[in-house]
Amino acid sequence: MDSQVYGIGHGSRETRDYMLQQMQSAQQNFEAQSDSIAAKGKSDASDVLACVADAEQKGKALYSDFKKRNKHAASAAESLMTAWLANVDEITFDTPNGSSSTAEAWKTAKTRAELDAL
């Protein structure tokens, strides 16, 4: 549309050059936006990995402490921790809850541990 308006007072060659310039500018803007989106995606993915690694360390520390204090519940805790670690290992930016199978296994282990605690 801009090139049509521009063409009213200018010749065909000038109009073609103007249109080409507009298209190049649009392409550069598109490339800059694409690069920005890609960089943000990489940053977000690395943030998720750092968060998962931190949660895994804290979870292992809590489990270790719990195991020392509650020897009678060690088997239920081990089952729960194994299921939780399997689920946490599958968490990514695209799958924030891990895979459906490991999430279900973790929920099942959690329910069993809660029932055993009653």
C-alpha positions in Angstrom: 0.0 0.0 0.0 2.8 2.4 0.9 4.5 1.8 -2.5 1.2 2.5 -4.3 0.9 5.8 -2.5 4.6 6.6 -3.0 4.1 5.8 -6.7 1.6 8.6 -7.2 4.2 11.3 -7.3 7.2 9.3 -8.5 8.3 7.3 -11.5 8.1 3.5 -11.8 11.8 3.1 -11.2 11.8 5.2 -8.0 8.6 3.3 -6.9 10.3 0.0 -7.5 13.4 1.0 -5.5 11.2 2.3 -2.7 9.3 -1.0 -2.6 12.5 -3.0 -2.6 13.8 -0.8 0.3 10.6 -1.4 2.2 10.8 -5.2 1.7 14.5 -5.3 2.8 13.6 -3.3 5.9 10.8 -5.7 6.7 13.1 -8.7 6.2 15.7 -7.2 8.5 13.0 -6.6 11.2 11.7 -10.2 10.8 15.2 -11.6 11.2 15.9 -9.5 14.3 12.6 -10.7 15.8 13.4 -14.3 15.0 16.9 -14.0 16.5 15.4 -12.4 19.7 12.8 -15.2 20.0 15.4 -17.9 19.5 17.7 -16.3 22.1 14.8 -16.1 24.6 13.9 -19.7 24.0 17.4 -20.8 24.7 17.6 -18.7 27.8 14.2 -20.0 29.0 15.3 -23.6 28.4 18.6 -23.2 30.3 16.6 -21.5 33.2 14.3 -24.6 33.3 17.3 -26.9 33.4 18.9 -24.9 36.2 15.7 -25.0 38.2 15.3 -28.7 37.7 18.9 -29.4 38.8 18.4 -27.2 41.9 15.1 -29.0 42.8 16.8 -32.4 42.3 19.7 -31.5 44.6 17.3 -30.2 47.3 15.0 -33.2 46.9 18.0 -35.6 47.4 19.1 -33.7 50.5 15.6 -33.8 52.0 15.4 -37.5 51.2 18.8 -38.2 52.8 17.7 -36.4 55.9 14.3 -38.1 56.0 15.9 -41.5 55.5 18.2 -41.0 58.5 15.3 -39.9 60.8 12.6 -42.3 59.7 14.0 -45.8 59.2 10.6 -47.4 59.4 9.3 -45.5 56.3 12.4 -45.9 54.3 10.9 -48.3 51.7 7.9 -46.0 51.0 10.2 -43.0 50.8 12.6 -44.8 48.4 9.7 -45.7 46.1 8.4 -42.2 46.2 11.9 -40.7 45.6 12.6 -43.0 42.7 9.3 -42.0 41.0 9.9 -38.3 41.7 13.4 -38.4 40.3 12.3 -40.2 37.2 9.6 -37.5 36.7 12.0 -34.6 37.4 14.5 -35.9 34.9 11.9 -35.6 32.1 10.9 -32.0 32.9 11.8 -29.6 30.1 10.6 -26.2 28.8 8.1 -28.0 26.5 7.0 -30.6 29.1 6.8 -28.8 32.5 5.2 -31.7 34.2 7.4 -34.4 32.7 6.0 -37.2 30.7 2.5 -38.4 31.5 3.7 -41.9 32.5 6.3 -40.7 35.0 3.9 -38.0 36.4 1.3 -40.7 37.0 3.9 -43.0 38.6 5.0 -40.2 40.9 1.4 -39.4 41.9 0.7 -43.1 42.5 3.8 -43.4 44.7 2.9 -40.2 46.5 -0.6 -41.5 47.2 0.8 -44.8 48.5 3.3 -43.1 50.8 0.5 -40.8 52.2 -1.8 -43.8 52.8 1.1 -45.8 54.4 1.7 -42.8 56.7 -1.9 -43.0 58.1 
